[in-house]
Structures are given as structure tokens and as C-alpha cells.
Amino acid sequence: MATWKNLDTLASYSKLAELKGHVDIADAMAGEKGAERVKKYSTPMAAGLAYNYAAKQIDETVLDALAKLADEAELIEKFQELYNGAVINTGEKRMVLHHLARKQQGDAVVVDGVDKREFYVAQQKKAADFANKVHAGEITNENGEKFTSVVQIGIGGSDLGPRALYIALENWAKANNTFKMEAKFISNVDPDDAAAVLASVDLAHSLFIVVSKSGTTLETLTNEAFVKNALVKAGLNPSKHMLAVTSETSPLAKSEDYLTAIFMDDYIGGRYSSVSGVGGAILSLAFGPEVFAQILEGAAAEDTLATNKNILENPDMLDALIGVYERNVQGYPATAVLPYSQALSRFPAHLQQCDMESNGKSVNRFGEPVDYVTGPVIFGEPGTNGQHSFYQLLHQGTDIVPLQFIGFKKSQLGVDVDIENSTSQQKLCANVAAQIVAFACGKKDENLNKDFKGGRPSSIIIGEELTPAALGALLAHFENKIMFQGFLWNLNSFDQEGVQLGKVLAKRVLAHDTDGALKVYSDLLDI
Ligand SMILES: O=P(O)(O)OC[C@H]1O[C@H](O)[C@H](O)[C@@H](O)[C@@H]1O
């Protein structure tokens, strides 16, 4: 059994802390030395991706210290315990099994006589069969007509991941003739969200997936009622248009009002649930079950890499360790995720929940306060759009923000134009290459307003093309990075008590049970 200790009690961490400012990245990345680094500091990921960390503040000395930290913190042993079914989520006393939804990495995990791998595969099959029947016209609307679009109703983990993955593959599926149905998403309890989505679909030919692990989320239940109301008003029977994805113990699971229910369980956290029915149902309907299976395969292959003890061959663990060095030793407050791919436009938003809800904690897994900083603020936008927005601060602001670039050699649609001797795709890729060097090396100018200090670290994940398998590998990479960082900080990364208080107070406002400031705000907002 691995031992769980606070980061600041580890001898290897004290050694690492002595290496603050050890690498001058502006110098290291200059000239031929820089060229050598870019060739050397790269490690393969799954699905043909590669993690290049040449522009991070590392050298052999820092990497050696990180390897010792990985060993002392028993990162691989902890990952093994996690996928073999240990109760890693100490706050809620639950196992953490999202890896098992993609592949059996270790021992069989059996709960109350149910093999969990078999359970997850059976639910995937249920989603696949349902999708195939919809595509074949075996499941239709009341008039026997085919459904042409699908709308997911969910929020948080029941929205962000599936939405990001759908947007990521919409063009790919169209270019590869696997696009089956258009998908839309309703998440916010703002009535303008549901109303606008409903106005954009043909109700009579739309399926609605109510996705809520708990089956109790106010926003989702309200939006479900909103949609049912619209269906009834249009003379349609809601139970012929709706299915549910939920846990077997949730109130939704008992309802007869759905075409089918696809189940998940308490061992897959909402923000890790895109690989369960939460993502599986909508992605199988939109692109076909085979495409969803390819996402799972990419994720599984990345998970397998994450079991490697050698940090230089384990991109997920290496990324996590470098991130902790940046956060705790260098003292950087945030991390930007910058995909040079329009298809990944919602991927940073998904990672925001995944990372900040997992590691935005001040107490360790035993409920004791920690004396060091934990999860950074995560934000991001696709490049090059971000360049024309917040990059000014990234280049010349007073904070240094580590950057995680993602780029692909080929576009998904392959539709392009050659202007002034380069294609749009080449312009996109030229920008990311330029940014890495600009951030790292900077440029001296006597006019300080035009001076770039450089020394701003970044990494880049490079792929051939954003395919379903590459997307699965990317997803797993960041999930595993977050997991390893949680291990290093000695956190429970798998609960989210910090979201409760606001929900409780909102209920009080709606019940008019308020006083003090809450009452005045309620009056100001006309509630
Ligand atoms: O899927 P649900 O049970 O409806 O939960 C939806 C979301 O709401 C909660 O408040 C949590 O903050 C999220 O982690 C979760 O993903």
C-alpha cells in the first residue's frame, strides 16, 4: 500500500525547491542549443501524438529531481491502487473507476457481485444498440419518421466534456462520412438557453437525452421540464422523445417516461464521465458507436502509457510533475490551455472543470489544511483567436503563466486555400511555432514598452490530425495529469464539496427564507 503524505514533507520536494529559477529558458532555447532541446525533449503519447516540453524550465538536473519526487510520492503505485479499485475518493468513500470504462488496466473490480468492467461495457453496448436502431429507423417518432437531431440536457460534467468532444469531431465526422445526427446542448437554467436551442431544432424529429448522474440537479430537472412543456405544446408525447443517462440509484432511473435509460455509477465522477453513457449516448447517436469506441481506445492507450514508472516515457506524469514544479517552486498562479485547432474550442472549458473542481482544494485527503498552493487557475481559447485577445498579458504582464499548446499538422476538413505562398493550416501552425519561441526567448528593445523579457514556459502536444483516437488520448492525458497532481498535493481530487454552499443558499432564496445581505440581493434581483 502506498503512503499518502503532504508534498512539503517529502525530502525530494525540498531538493526540487532548491532548483527555483534553475533554468533560464530564454538562454536555453536560443540558437543551436534551443534546436537540440526541441529535438530531445519530446515523448510519444498515444494515437500518434507527442508531448514536447523543450520550452519548459527543465534540464537534466530538474528532470532528475522530478523523477525522485515521482518515486517518493509513489505516483505509479497510487495509480495502480486507483485502477485496481481502492477507495481513492476518501471524501465520499468511493472508488474511482473512469479508466475501467475504457479498458481493464489491472485486477477485476467486483462490487456486490457485479464486475464493473462488464457493467460499463454492457452500458456502452446499450447506448450503441439504441443509436444503431435510431440510425436504422427502427426507433422513430410517433409518426414513424426518423429522428434527425439530438439534444443533451445536462450541466457540469454532464455537459462540458460531451459538448467539447462533439464539437471536436463534428467536422471530422462530416469529412469521414460518419456524421449521423446533429447534436445540441442545453445546460444553463437561463431560460434563454433552452428557448434558443429549442427554436433551432425541429422538435418532431428531435431526441432529448436527460443526463444527470445524481438525477437531482436543479438546472437539469428544470430544463427537462422546460423541454417536456415545449413538446406537449407541440402536440408531441415527451416519453417518445426522451432518454435518460443516470445512475441506477437516482430518481430518474425509476421513471417510465423515457425510451431507455443508460446507467453509470458513483465510481465515475461527473467531470470524468464523458467516457461513460454521459458522452457515449450522444456521441454514438451523433457519429455512430464506432467513433465513440475509437475515442475510448485512444484514451485506454494513453492510460497504459500513464502506468510507466519512467517519467520520460510517461507524458501524463511528466506533465503533472512539471506543473507542480511551476506551481509550487516557481510560484506561477495559472495555466493556459491553447489549442491551435478550432475543433477544440470548448476543450479548455472542459479542462477548467476537470482541473479546478478536482484540485481546487485547501485540505488534504485526510481533511487537514495544507501549507502549500494547489490547483492553478485554468483558462484558454483556441489560437490564433487568443493571440488577438489575452496574449498581451501572457507576453508582457507581471505574472508568468505557463502555457499548454496543442497543434495538428493537418486540418480535419482538408478544405484550404493558398494565399501568399502558404495555406491557412500552415499559417495556423506557423503561429504556434512562433509563439513558443517568442514566449521563451523574448526580444530585447531599448524601448521597454516594446521589450519582451521571454522566460515564459510552454509545452506543446503535436498530432497529425484531430481524430477520435487522438481526442481520446488528449482527454486521458489531461485527466491523468490532474490525477497525478492530486496525488502530489495529497488531495482527494474526486469530490467537490466547494460547489454545495451556493446551491443551498439559492434554494433558500427561492423559498424566500432569507435575511441580511441575501435578502437585499434577492430584492434587488426581483426574486
Ligand atoms: O450529473 P449531475 O448529477 O446532474 O451533476 C452535474 C454537475 O453538478 C455538480 O454540482 C458538480 O459540481 C459537477 O461535478 C457535476 O458534474
The ligand as an SDF file (V2000), in Angstrom:
LIG
                    3D

 16 16  0  0  0  0  0  0  0  0999 V2000
  -24.7150   14.8790  -13.4260 O   0  0  0  0  0  0  0  0  0  0  0  0
  -25.2630   15.6580  -12.2910 P   0  0  0  0  0  0  0  0  0  0  0  0
  -25.5090   14.7840  -11.0720 O   0  0  0  0  0  0  0  0  0  0  0  0
  -26.5380   16.3750  -12.6980 O   0  0  0  0  0  0  0  0  0  0  0  0
  -24.2150   16.7180  -11.8450 O   0  0  0  0  0  0  0  0  0  0  0  0
  -23.8210   17.8000  -12.6380 C   0  0  0  0  0  0  0  0  0  0  0  0
  -22.6950   18.6090  -12.0110 C   0  0  0  0  0  0  0  0  0  0  0  0
  -23.1790   19.2750  -10.8740 O   0  0  0  0  0  0  0  0  0  0  0  0
  -22.4690   19.3130   -9.6510 C   0  0  0  0  0  0  0  0  0  0  0  0
  -22.8280   20.4870   -8.9880 O   0  0  0  0  0  0  0  0  0  0  0  0
  -20.9800   19.2070   -9.7120 C   0  0  0  0  0  0  0  0  0  0  0  0
  -20.3210   20.4040   -9.4300 O   0  0  0  0  0  0  0  0  0  0  0  0
  -20.4580   18.6550  -11.0020 C   0  0  0  0  0  0  0  0  0  0  0  0
  -19.3170   17.8860  -10.6980 O   0  0  0  0  0  0  0  0  0  0  0  0
  -21.4500   17.8020  -11.7330 C   0  0  0  0  0  0  0  0  0  0  0  0
  -20.8710   17.3500  -12.9120 O   0  0  0  0  0  0  0  0  0  0  0  0
  1  2  2  0
  2  3  1  0
  2  4  1  0
  2  5  1  0
  5  6  1  0
  6  7  1  0
  7  8  1  0
  7 15  1  0
  8  9  1  0
  9 10  1  0
  9 11  1  0
 11 12  1  0
 11 13  1  0
 13 14  1  0
 13 15  1  0
 15 16  1  0
M  END
$$$$
